[in-house]
Amino acid sequence: MNPSDAIARELVSEEKIRERVVGLAEQIQRDFSDSDLVVVGLLTGTLMFLADLVRKIDLPMRLDFIGVSSYRDGTESTELVFTKELRLDVRDRDVLLVDDILDTGKTLRAVISKLESMQPRKISTCVLLSKKARREYDIPADYVGFEIPNEFVVGYGLDHAEQHRNLPFIGALNVSS
């Protein structure tokens, strides 16, 4: 199958992503200007968003990653598994947790709980995409790139069965693919 057949339609263009990343970075820079900031990215879908975001934030910061997986080959979330632990100490520091998508809230809830046990001063969250229609847990997102409809999305780091991460835009997956 042609890879382009897997995408039903484009939801967020490359240009809109680029513009919104700059806007989010400006907000974050203002809010954390006097902070001992640790940016924690959730692997792997956040990689492209995180790379673009931190390059636009002109502040001293530490960067680390935590790995959590909730999808296997399908489009339905399964049991959460931590695949990588933090290397940095976040005690008494401000943590900005960056994720690709806030869907049910299950992943962010688990990661926030884990981070809270490490006693940071504050935890803020930044997500590229928010899908409120699927929310099961009331998890706050302090910084949101885009609200999207209840569709399975790929591109700009998000995948389906490890495919389509390299698309420069966010697209709705063709469910018949």
Rosetta blueprint (number, residue, H / E / L):
1 M L
2 N L
3 P H
4 S H
5 D H
6 A H
7 I E
8 A E
9 R E
10 E E
11 L E
12 V E
13 S L
14 E H
15 E H
16 K H
17 I H
18 R H
19 E H
20 R H
21 V H
22 V H
23 G H
24 L H
25 A H
26 E H
27 Q H
28 I H
29 Q H
30 R H
31 D H
32 F L
33 S L
34 D L
35 S L
36 D L
37 L E
38 V E
39 V E
40 V E
41 G E
42 L E
43 L E
44 T L
45 G L
46 T L
47 L H
48 M H
49 F H
50 L H
51 A H
52 D H
53 L H
54 V H
55 R H
56 K H
57 I L
58 D L
59 L L
60 P L
61 M L
62 R E
63 L E
64 D E
65 F E
66 I E
67 G E
68 V E
69 S E
70 S L
71 Y L
72 R L
73 D L
74 G L
75 T L
76 E L
77 S L
78 T L
79 E L
80 L L
81 V E
82 F E
83 T E
84 K E
85 E L
86 L L
87 R L
88 L L
89 D L
90 V L
91 R L
92 D L
93 R L
94 D E
95 V E
96 L E
97 L E
98 V E
99 D E
100 D E
101 I E
102 L E
103 D L
104 T L
105 G L
106 K H
107 T H
108 L H
109 R H
110 A H
111 V H
112 I H
113 S H
114 K H
115 L H
116 E H
117 S L
118 M L
119 Q L
120 P L
121 R L
122 K E
123 I E
124 S E
125 T E
126 C E
127 V E
128 L E
129 L E
130 S E
131 K L
132 K H
133 A H
134 R H
135 R L
136 E L
137 Y L
138 D L
139 I L
140 P L
141 A L
142 D L
143 Y E
144 V E
145 G E
146 F E
147 E E
148 I L
149 P L
150 N L
151 E L
152 F L
153 V E
154 V E
155 G E
156 Y L
157 G L
158 L E
159 D L
160 H E
161 A L
162 E L
163 Q E
164 H L
165 R L
166 N L
167 L L
168 P L
169 F L
170 I E
171 G E
172 A E
173 L E
174 N L
175 V L
176 S L
177 S L
